[in-house]
Amino acid sequence: MGASTKSLAADVLVLGGGMSGLCAALAAAEQGARVLVLEKGNRFGGSMALSNGIVWSFSRSEDVRERLAEGDAALQDLVVEQLPSGLDWLVAHGVQLQPTQYYFGYGHGRPASGPQMAAALCDAIRARGGVLVSSAGVQQLLVRDGDVIGARAFGAEGVIEATSRSVVLATGGFQGNAELLARHVSPHAEHMYLRANPWSTGDGLLAALDAGAATTSALDTFYGHAMTAPPARFGADRFQEMSHKYGPMAVAINLHGRRFADESAGTGEETLNIAIARQQDATAAYVFDAATADRPYEAGPLARVIVERARQAGGPVVQADTLEALAARMQEWGFPPREVLRTLREFNAAMEAGEGALLHPPRRGEPYAVTKPPFTAALVRAAITFTCGGLSVDLDMRVLRRAASVSMLPLVKAPADELQVSAIPGLFAAGCDIGGVSGRSYMGGLAQALVTGRVAGTQAAR
């Protein structure tokens, strides 16, 4: 006997119940729309519930342009301009935000509890007549004469066929899809940690592609932080604790004993984390000295605190009083000690001479030589929180159509001059299902989800 089919109807169907999906659903409900949310996971909140809860972004578009030049300027401006009102909107709907804080010298935002934020948004949606269904993952979009009119999902009790006037894709990116990661992010993706919920497997992206959607470039980009390498054991509740955010102050060395990136590039350690993903086994060692171990920085706890947590979790951490001894101990992890020592000596010479920009690769910021014992090496692996490439949208979050002449193979980016600048009727996207906002850096995932979700929901209800 086949699975039963349950028919549901709504004005706005939101696929995904994380930050962007819940914001889209609430925004649509505020417009008087009948809203239905289908969430693949067994709870609402997505990766928001696992995050540090800080809804932050840049304060000025000029700073975004300087640090995230590869991203879509119009979408970036949208996030910057609408974040302040978005924060007020969250508070008005019961989200408990802490006072405004300032980050990195160019950003601002308000911390919150991810689970409380999810609960408040769900309560607000239900209070306006919205229906939320968990354990229901999208299988395909329903399309009639080119218009998206709903979606088919597989729920705990069988197939759900939901019809609607419009659909918002908010399924959270494709970081949980091993095949897509190997194809687009890194040939070493199998070694990467998933630093997020397990349900964001590209369902919305793939369904949209089947409906003719276009994707952005840079599908290889993502956000995350390197975490303590095996044999460390830790659960999702310790993702933040095991993230080595001090990386830009350290020397990152791959299994061949060489540096492979400017550790200081980007807005934080996330750019270095992308580079680690392309190294053998998606693995590197962060090497630093006693001075850096106690050097404060905005992104997280002191390096010595993080490596002590890593050690207690069973992670690979070694210390020594000389660089020679440290390199010898790293040999236990498969690093060639002579090459490691040569790399560290070259690095120190460049730092002491003020010539970091002449290194290959250069080191343009955080000019800290590794000279004060004891010296520490921590083995880390790349980790992915969410993908940054995705669907092409306009400023109303309408999903753009792929030109008919372009290959229909999954995730093929059409050249700009081949794209028809038209939207797929009835289809919107938000959060990590859209691409091109951050490029290879980061401007706050929760802020992007908040702003794009509100816009998508508002427009979908019209």
Buried (B, 14 or more C-beta within 10 A) or exposed (E): EEEEEBEBEBBBBBBBBBBBBBBBBBBBBBBEBBBBBBBBBEBBBBBBBBBBBBBBBBBEBEBBBEBBEEBBEEBBBBBBEBBBEBBEBBBEBBBBBEEEEEBBEBBBBBBBBBBBBBBBBBEBBBEBEBBBBBBBBBBBBBBEEEBBBBBBBBBEEEBBBBBBBBBBBBBBBBBBBBEBBBBBBBEBBEBBBBBBBEBBBBBBBBBBBEBBBBBBBBBBBBBBBBBBBEEBEBEBEBBBBBBBBBBBBBBBBBBBBBBBBBBBBBBBBBBBBBBBBBBEBBBBBBBBBBEBBEBEBEBBBBBBBBBBBBBEBEBBBBBBEEBBBBBBBBEEBEBBBEBBBBBBEBBBEBBEEEEBEEBEBBBEBBBBBBBBBEBBBBBBBBBBBBBBBBBBBBEEBBBBBBBEEBEEEBBEBBEEEEBBEEBBBBBBBBBBBBBBBBBBBBBBBBBBBBBBBBBBBBBBBE
